[in-house]
Amino acid sequence: MRLYGFLASPYVARTLLTSRWKGCGLELTPPPGGSIKSAEYLAINPLGKMPALEDGGLCLAESTVICEYIDEAQSGRKLMPDSAMGRAHARLLARLVDTYVVPNIGVLFRNANPAKRNAAEADGALAAMRTALGHLEHFMGEGPFAGGAHPGFADAVMAPTFWVLHRIAAMFDVHAPLAGFARLERWMKAVDADPVAGTLRKDYEQALQAFLASRA
């Protein structure tokens, strides 16, 4: 099993977090050719996105699909809940993050440079982000993790998105983006207190900072 990508991507980070919570020791491999647009990598994953997972001569793309596969294919504690409703709820939280939170992070990322910022666009994204977080807050359980007492699939998908949100939001003088969302704040504290997630967050933030510096 081989995982391709760079740690600065939250999509890559979520697959690594899944593998570490599973205890399967999956390591990250840079894309062949040094880029996700290289001919070598496109031969593996023609989407030209990361991550990609190779296993048994076959390739998977899309991070949530990869996370579910790792959970099903590897031994260790199951990260998906046992019940059908529990699994549906985990997938719902993951979908809410990717459909409504992530696009607004993308808008903020594109407007991160104050000299080139479209203020109206950025303000719109910040407002839409609060709406999206409110919807996510509604569907969060009582915690401390997304599925209850232990971290699981939804936590792995969500956590890196919120790590990058905290970094990007600070560029717009929003230093507590989860303020006012009690369940999300409690959840974030639980994730950061987890030794596996806490260690990966430090590594991820270093990789993200290096990436942002390379674009400055």
Secondary structure, 3 states (H helix, E strand, C coil): CEEECCCCCHHHHHHHHHHHHHCCCCCEECCHHHCCCCHHHHHHCCCCCCCEEEECCEEEECHHHHHHHHHHHCCCCCCCCCCHHHHHHHHHHHHHHHHHHHHHHHHHHHCCCHHHCCHHHHHHHHHHHHHHHHHHHHHCCCCCECCECCCCHHHHHHHHHHHHHHHHHHCCCCCCCCCCCHHHHHHHHHHHHCHHHHHHHHHHHHHHHHHHHHHC
